[in-house]
Amino acid sequence: MEKAIPPALSWLDQWLSRSWTTAPADYQWLLLQTLATAASRRAWIESWPSVADGLVIDLGCGPGIMAQEIAALKSCRVVGYDRDAVILDMAQSLNHLLDQGAAVRFRVADVLEEEGNGEANAVVSRFVTQYIPDLSRFFRQVKTHVAPGGFVAIEDVDDGYLIEYPEPPSAWKAAVGAFQRYQQGPGGDRFVGRKLAEAGVQAGLRLVGVALNPSVYAGQMEMQDVTVQFDIERIDRVVPQMIQQGLITEQAWILAKSEYRASFPHFSYVSSATMRLLFLVP
């Protein structure tokens, strides 16, 4: 028999389905990805050590999706930290909609500046470490929030596991390469996943679990499909900055979009993966 979804999570999925298209541009892809990977992420949360009636801190919580999942699945309190007051307004609105005020709270804070007092049973962080310039410092800060015997759970990307077949046109691949170089600046390190285990251990945490979570699609793909449109839009919104940095020209970007769109429809195989790590705090 399939396990019943807690009512709060059923409402959460409905909210995600109708809200991702109206979210701020920087968060639309995250909300869509969050909805698409809900089942595997929730299974991962359920596999964590018990924190029943305890406290979990969600660092860089964004709109608070994972905070809601943790509270519902682990029967604990969750405090979400984020430095973006605008996205925390979304988190607060969602919290009110789900009537989770007693279990989930949010506050504006910078994860690299906020010192903890060791009160939490666990700290979690999802898709944040790619934006952290100093992973060692990040993990040292994380440790200040967690009591001895607690744990740290991290999820983030590693584009080294991305496979796309048939290969896209060369102009599009060149544009994606330019985008990846741009991301190594303020946009984040898209290959951070492989670096997390070493950084956590060097900070004094004990690594107890590493999982590579695959997302695979095989089938017909059309130019108007959401994933194709987002592949274009996520680059399109930062093209002016990329041009300014000399990473791409306007003509090259126009050609890349044209060739990429013209390559559809076709049967596609696409495989990507996120990294999920669990550390214990000695």
Contacts in CASP RR format, 6 or more apart in sequence:
PFRMAT RR
TARGET T0000
AUTHOR 0000-0000-0000
METHOD contacts of the structure
MODEL  1
MEKAIPPALSWLDQWLSRSWTTAPADYQWLLLQTLATAASRRAWIESWPS
VADGLVIDLGCGPGIMAQEIAALKSCRVVGYDRDAVILDMAQSLNHLLDQ
GAAVRFRVADVLEEEGNGEANAVVSRFVTQYIPDLSRFFRQVKTHVAPGG
FVAIEDVDDGYLIEYPEPPSAWKAAVGAFQRYQQGPGGDRFVGRKLAEAG
VQAGLRLVGVALNPSVYAGQMEMQDVTVQFDIERIDRVVPQMIQQGLITE
QAWILAKSEYRASFPHFSYVSSATMRLLFLVP
5 13 0 8 1.000
6 72 0 8 1.000
6 73 0 8 1.000
8 68 0 8 1.000
8 71 0 8 1.000
8 72 0 8 1.000
8 98 0 8 1.000
8 100 0 8 1.000
9 42 0 8 1.000
9 68 0 8 1.000
9 69 0 8 1.000
9 72 0 8 1.000
9 73 0 8 1.000
11 97 0 8 1.000
11 98 0 8 1.000
12 65 0 8 1.000
12 68 0 8 1.000
12 69 0 8 1.000
12 94 0 8 1.000
12 98 0 8 1.000
13 35 0 8 1.000
13 38 0 8 1.000
15 94 0 8 1.000
15 97 0 8 1.000
15 98 0 8 1.000
16 31 0 8 1.000
16 34 0 8 1.000
16 35 0 8 1.000
16 38 0 8 1.000
16 65 0 8 1.000
17 35 0 8 1.000
19 31 0 8 1.000
20 28 0 8 1.000
20 31 0 8 1.000
20 32 0 8 1.000
20 35 0 8 1.000
21 28 0 8 1.000
23 31 0 8 1.000
23 63 0 8 1.000
23 90 0 8 1.000
24 86 0 8 1.000
24 87 0 8 1.000
25 233 0 8 1.000
25 237 0 8 1.000
27 62 0 8 1.000
27 63 0 8 1.000
27 87 0 8 1.000
27 90 0 8 1.000
28 230 0 8 1.000
29 230 0 8 1.000
29 234 0 8 1.000
30 127 0 8 1.000
31 63 0 8 1.000
31 65 0 8 1.000
32 226 0 8 1.000
32 230 0 8 1.000
34 41 0 8 1.000
34 65 0 8 1.000
34 66 0 8 1.000
36 215 0 8 1.000
37 213 0 8 1.000
37 215 0 8 1.000
37 274 0 8 1.000
38 69 0 8 1.000
40 213 0 8 1.000
41 66 0 8 1.000
41 69 0 8 1.000
41 155 0 8 1.000
41 213 0 8 1.000
42 69 0 8 1.000
42 73 0 8 1.000
44 153 0 8 1.000
44 155 0 8 1.000
44 211 0 8 1.000
44 213 0 8 1.000
44 276 0 8 1.000
45 66 0 8 1.000
45 69 0 8 1.000
45 70 0 8 1.000
45 73 0 8 1.000
45 74 0 8 1.000
46 73 0 8 1.000
46 74 0 8 1.000
48 74 0 8 1.000
48 122 0 8 1.000
48 151 0 8 1.000
48 153 0 8 1.000
48 278 0 8 1.000
49 122 0 8 1.000
49 150 0 8 1.000
49 151 0 8 1.000
50 74 0 8 1.000
51 74 0 8 1.000
51 76 0 8 1.000
51 121 0 8 1.000
51 122 0 8 1.000
52 74 0 8 1.000
52 75 0 8 1.000
52 76 0 8 1.000
53 75 0 8 1.000
53 76 0 8 1.000
53 77 0 8 1.000
54 76 0 8 1.000
54 77 0 8 1.000
54 121 0 8 1.000
55 76 0 8 1.000
55 77 0 8 1.000
55 78 0 8 1.000
55 79 0 8 1.000
55 119 0 8 1.000
55 120 0 8 1.000
55 121 0 8 1.000
56 70 0 8 1.000
56 74 0 8 1.000
56 76 0 8 1.000
56 77 0 8 1.000
56 78 0 8 1.000
56 79 0 8 1.000
56 120 0 8 1.000
56 121 0 8 1.000
56 122 0 8 1.000
56 123 0 8 1.000
56 124 0 8 1.000
57 78 0 8 1.000
57 79 0 8 1.000
57 80 0 8 1.000
57 81 0 8 1.000
57 120 0 8 1.000
57 122 0 8 1.000
57 123 0 8 1.000
57 124 0 8 1.000
57 145 0 8 1.000
57 146 0 8 1.000
58 64 0 8 1.000
58 66 0 8 1.000
58 67 0 8 1.000
58 70 0 8 1.000
58 78 0 8 1.000
58 79 0 8 1.000
58 80 0 8 1.000
58 81 0 8 1.000
58 123 0 8 1.000
58 124 0 8 1.000
58 125 0 8 1.000
58 126 0 8 1.000
59 80 0 8 1.000
59 81 0 8 1.000
59 111 0 8 1.000
59 123 0 8 1.000
59 124 0 8 1.000
59 125 0 8 1.000
59 128 0 8 1.000
59 142 0 8 1.000
59 145 0 8 1.000
60 80 0 8 1.000
60 81 0 8 1.000
60 82 0 8 1.000
60 83 0 8 1.000
60 111 0 8 1.000
60 125 0 8 1.000
60 126 0 8 1.000
60 128 0 8 1.000
61 67 0 8 1.000
61 80 0 8 1.000
61 81 0 8 1.000
61 82 0 8 1.000
61 88 0 8 1.000
61 91 0 8 1.000
61 106 0 8 1.000
62 82 0 8 1.000
62 84 0 8 1.000
62 87 0 8 1.000
62 88 0 8 1.000
62 90 0 8 1.000
62 91 0 8 1.000
63 87 0 8 1.000
63 90 0 8 1.000
63 91 0 8 1.000
63 94 0 8 1.000
64 80 0 8 1.000
64 90 0 8 1.000
64 91 0 8 1.000
64 94 0 8 1.000
64 95 0 8 1.000
64 104 0 8 1.000
64 106 0 8 1.000
65 94 0 8 1.000
66 124 0 8 1.000
66 126 0 8 1.000
67 78 0 8 1.000
67 80 0 8 1.000
67 91 0 8 1.000
67 104 0 8 1.000
67 106 0 8 1.000
68 78 0 8 1.000
68 94 0 8 1.000
68 95 0 8 1.000
68 98 0 8 1.000
68 100 0 8 1.000
68 104 0 8 1.000
70 76 0 8 1.000
70 78 0 8 1.000
70 124 0 8 1.000
71 77 0 8 1.000
71 78 0 8 1.000
71 100 0 8 1.000
71 103 0 8 1.000
71 104 0 8 1.000
76 103 0 8 1.000
76 121 0 8 1.000
77 103 0 8 1.000
77 104 0 8 1.000
77 105 0 8 1.000
78 103 0 8 1.000
78 104 0 8 1.000
78 105 0 8 1.000
79 104 0 8 1.000
79 105 0 8 1.000
79 106 0 8 1.000
79 107 0 8 1.000
79 120 0 8 1.000
80 91 0 8 1.000
80 104 0 8 1.000
80 105 0 8 1.000
80 106 0 8 1.000
80 107 0 8 1.000
81 106 0 8 1.000
81 107 0 8 1.000
81 108 0 8 1.000
81 109 0 8 1.000
81 111 0 8 1.000
81 114 0 8 1.000
82 88 0 8 1.000
82 91 0 8 1.000
82 106 0 8 1.000
82 108 0 8 1.000
82 109 0 8 1.000
83 108 0 8 1.000
83 109 0 8 1.000
83 110 0 8 1.000
83 111 0 8 1.000
85 108 0 8 1.000
88 106 0 8 1.000
88 107 0 8 1.000
88 108 0 8 1.000
91 106 0 8 1.000
92 106 0 8 1.000
95 101 0 8 1.000
95 104 0 8 1.000
95 105 0 8 1.000
95 106 0 8 1.000
111 125 0 8 1.000
111 128 0 8 1.000
111 132 0 8 1.000
111 138 0 8 1.000
111 141 0 8 1.000
111 142 0 8 1.000
112 132 0 8 1.000
112 134 0 8 1.000
112 137 0 8 1.000
112 138 0 8 1.000
112 141 0 8 1.000
114 141 0 8 1.000
115 141 0 8 1.000
115 144 0 8 1.000
116 141 0 8 1.000
116 144 0 8 1.000
116 145 0 8 1.000
117 144 0 8 1.000
117 145 0 8 1.000
118 144 0 8 1.000
118 145 0 8 1.000
118 146 0 8 1.000
118 147 0 8 1.000
119 145 0 8 1.000
119 147 0 8 1.000
120 145 0 8 1.000
120 146 0 8 1.000
120 147 0 8 1.000
120 150 0 8 1.000
121 146 0 8 1.000
121 147 0 8 1.000
121 150 0 8 1.000
121 151 0 8 1.000
122 146 0 8 1.000
122 150 0 8 1.000
122 151 0 8 1.000
122 152 0 8 1.000
122 153 0 8 1.000
123 142 0 8 1.000
123 145 0 8 1.000
123 146 0 8 1.000
123 152 0 8 1.000
123 153 0 8 1.000
124 152 0 8 1.000
124 153 0 8 1.000
124 154 0 8 1.000
125 142 0 8 1.000
125 152 0 8 1.000
125 153 0 8 1.000
125 154 0 8 1.000
125 155 0 8 1.000
126 154 0 8 1.000
126 155 0 8 1.000
126 156 0 8 1.000
127 155 0 8 1.000
127 156 0 8 1.000
127 157 0 8 1.000
128 156 0 8 1.000
129 135 0 8 1.000
129 138 0 8 1.000
129 154 0 8 1.000
129 156 0 8 1.000
129 192 0 8 1.000
129 193 0 8 1.000
129 196 0 8 1.000
130 156 0 8 1.000
130 157 0 8 1.000
130 187 0 8 1.000
130 188 0 8 1.000
130 189 0 8 1.000
130 190 0 8 1.000
130 192 0 8 1.000
130 193 0 8 1.000
131 187 0 8 1.000
131 188 0 8 1.000
131 189 0 8 1.000
132 138 0 8 1.000
135 192 0 8 1.000
135 195 0 8 1.000
135 196 0 8 1.000
135 199 0 8 1.000
135 200 0 8 1.000
136 199 0 8 1.000
136 200 0 8 1.000
136 202 0 8 1.000
136 203 0 8 1.000
138 199 0 8 1.000
139 152 0 8 1.000
139 199 0 8 1.000
139 200 0 8 1.000
139 202 0 8 1.000
139 203 0 8 1.000
139 204 0 8 1.000
139 205 0 8 1.000
140 203 0 8 1.000
142 152 0 8 1.000
142 203 0 8 1.000
143 152 0 8 1.000
143 203 0 8 1.000
143 204 0 8 1.000
143 205 0 8 1.000
143 281 0 8 1.000
146 152 0 8 1.000
146 281 0 8 1.000
147 281 0 8 1.000
148 281 0 8 1.000
148 282 0 8 1.000
149 280 0 8 1.000
149 281 0 8 1.000
149 282 0 8 1.000
150 280 0 8 1.000
150 281 0 8 1.000
151 208 0 8 1.000
151 278 0 8 1.000
151 279 0 8 1.000
151 280 0 8 1.000
151 281 0 8 1.000
152 205 0 8 1.000
152 278 0 8 1.000
152 279 0 8 1.000
152 280 0 8 1.000
152 281 0 8 1.000
153 276 0 8 1.000
153 277 0 8 1.000
153 278 0 8 1.000
153 279 0 8 1.000
154 196 0 8 1.000
154 275 0 8 1.000
154 276 0 8 1.000
154 277 0 8 1.000
154 279 0 8 1.000
155 213 0 8 1.000
155 274 0 8 1.000
155 275 0 8 1.000
155 276 0 8 1.000
155 277 0 8 1.000
156 192 0 8 1.000
156 193 0 8 1.000
156 196 0 8 1.000
156 274 0 8 1.000
156 275 0 8 1.000
157 190 0 8 1.000
157 192 0 8 1.000
157 193 0 8 1.000
157 274 0 8 1.000
157 275 0 8 1.000
158 190 0 8 1.000
158 191 0 8 1.000
158 192 0 8 1.000
158 193 0 8 1.000
158 194 0 8 1.000
158 273 0 8 1.000
158 274 0 8 1.000
158 275 0 8 1.000
159 180 0 8 1.000
159 190 0 8 1.000
159 191 0 8 1.000
159 272 0 8 1.000
160 191 0 8 1.000
161 212 0 8 1.000
161 214 0 8 1.000
161 271 0 8 1.000
161 272 0 8 1.000
161 273 0 8 1.000
162 270 0 8 1.000
162 271 0 8 1.000
162 272 0 8 1.000
162 273 0 8 1.000
163 269 0 8 1.000
163 270 0 8 1.000
163 271 0 8 1.000
163 272 0 8 1.000
164 268 0 8 1.000
164 269 0 8 1.000
164 270 0 8 1.000
165 268 0 8 1.000
165 269 0 8 1.000
165 270 0 8 1.000
166 266 0 8 1.000
166 268 0 8 1.000
167 173 0 8 1.000
168 176 0 8 1.000
168 260 0 8 1.000
168 263 0 8 1.000
169 256 0 8 1.000
169 259 0 8 1.000
169 260 0 8 1.000
169 262 0 8 1.000
169 263 0 8 1.000
170 259 0 8 1.000
171 252 0 8 1.000
171 255 0 8 1.000
171 256 0 8 1.000
171 258 0 8 1.000
171 259 0 8 1.000
171 260 0 8 1.000
172 256 0 8 1.000
172 257 0 8 1.000
172 259 0 8 1.000
172 260 0 8 1.000
172 263 0 8 1.000
174 252 0 8 1.000
174 256 0 8 1.000
175 235 0 8 1.000
175 248 0 8 1.000
175 252 0 8 1.000
175 253 0 8 1.000
175 256 0 8 1.000
175 257 0 8 1.000
176 235 0 8 1.000
178 242 0 8 1.000
178 247 0 8 1.000
178 248 0 8 1.000
179 234 0 8 1.000
179 235 0 8 1.000
179 238 0 8 1.000
179 242 0 8 1.000
179 247 0 8 1.000
180 190 0 8 1.000
181 247 0 8 1.000
182 238 0 8 1.000
182 241 0 8 1.000
182 242 0 8 1.000
182 245 0 8 1.000
182 247 0 8 1.000
183 189 0 8 1.000
183 190 0 8 1.000
187 238 0 8 1.000
189 195 0 8 1.000
193 275 0 8 1.000
194 275 0 8 1.000
196 275 0 8 1.000
196 277 0 8 1.000
197 207 0 8 1.000
197 210 0 8 1.000
197 277 0 8 1.000
200 207 0 8 1.000
200 279 0 8 1.000
201 207 0 8 1.000
201 279 0 8 1.000
204 282 0 8 1.000
205 279 0 8 1.000
205 280 0 8 1.000
205 281 0 8 1.000
205 282 0 8 1.000
206 279 0 8 1.000
206 280 0 8 1.000
206 281 0 8 1.000
206 282 0 8 1.000
207 277 0 8 1.000
207 278 0 8 1.000
207 279 0 8 1.000
208 278 0 8 1.000
208 279 0 8 1.000
208 280 0 8 1.000
209 277 0 8 1.000
209 278 0 8 1.000
210 275 0 8 1.000
210 276 0 8 1.000
210 277 0 8 1.000
210 278 0 8 1.000
211 275 0 8 1.000
211 276 0 8 1.000
211 277 0 8 1.000
212 273 0 8 1.000
212 274 0 8 1.000
212 275 0 8 1.000
212 276 0 8 1.000
213 273 0 8 1.000
213 274 0 8 1.000
213 275 0 8 1.000
213 276 0 8 1.000
214 271 0 8 1.000
214 272 0 8 1.000
214 273 0 8 1.000
215 271 0 8 1.000
215 272 0 8 1.000
215 273 0 8 1.000
215 274 0 8 1.000
216 269 0 8 1.000
216 270 0 8 1.000
216 271 0 8 1.000
217 227 0 8 1.000
217 268 0 8 1.000
217 269 0 8 1.000
217 270 0 8 1.000
217 271 0 8 1.000
218 267 0 8 1.000
218 268 0 8 1.000
218 269 0 8 1.000
218 270 0 8 1.000
219 267 0 8 1.000
219 268 0 8 1.000
219 269 0 8 1.000
220 265 0 8 1.000
220 266 0 8 1.000
220 267 0 8 1.000
220 268 0 8 1.000
221 227 0 8 1.000
221 228 0 8 1.000
221 264 0 8 1.000
221 265 0 8 1.000
221 266 0 8 1.000
221 267 0 8 1.000
221 268 0 8 1.000
221 270 0 8 1.000
222 228 0 8 1.000
222 264 0 8 1.000
222 265 0 8 1.000
223 261 0 8 1.000
223 264 0 8 1.000
223 265 0 8 1.000
225 264 0 8 1.000
227 270 0 8 1.000
228 260 0 8 1.000
228 261 0 8 1.000
228 264 0 8 1.000
231 260 0 8 1.000
232 257 0 8 1.000
232 260 0 8 1.000
232 261 0 8 1.000
235 242 0 8 1.000
235 253 0 8 1.000
236 253 0 8 1.000
236 257 0 8 1.000
239 248 0 8 1.000
239 250 0 8 1.000
239 253 0 8 1.000
242 248 0 8 1.000
242 253 0 8 1.000
243 249 0 8 1.000
243 250 0 8 1.000
243 253 0 8 1.000
END
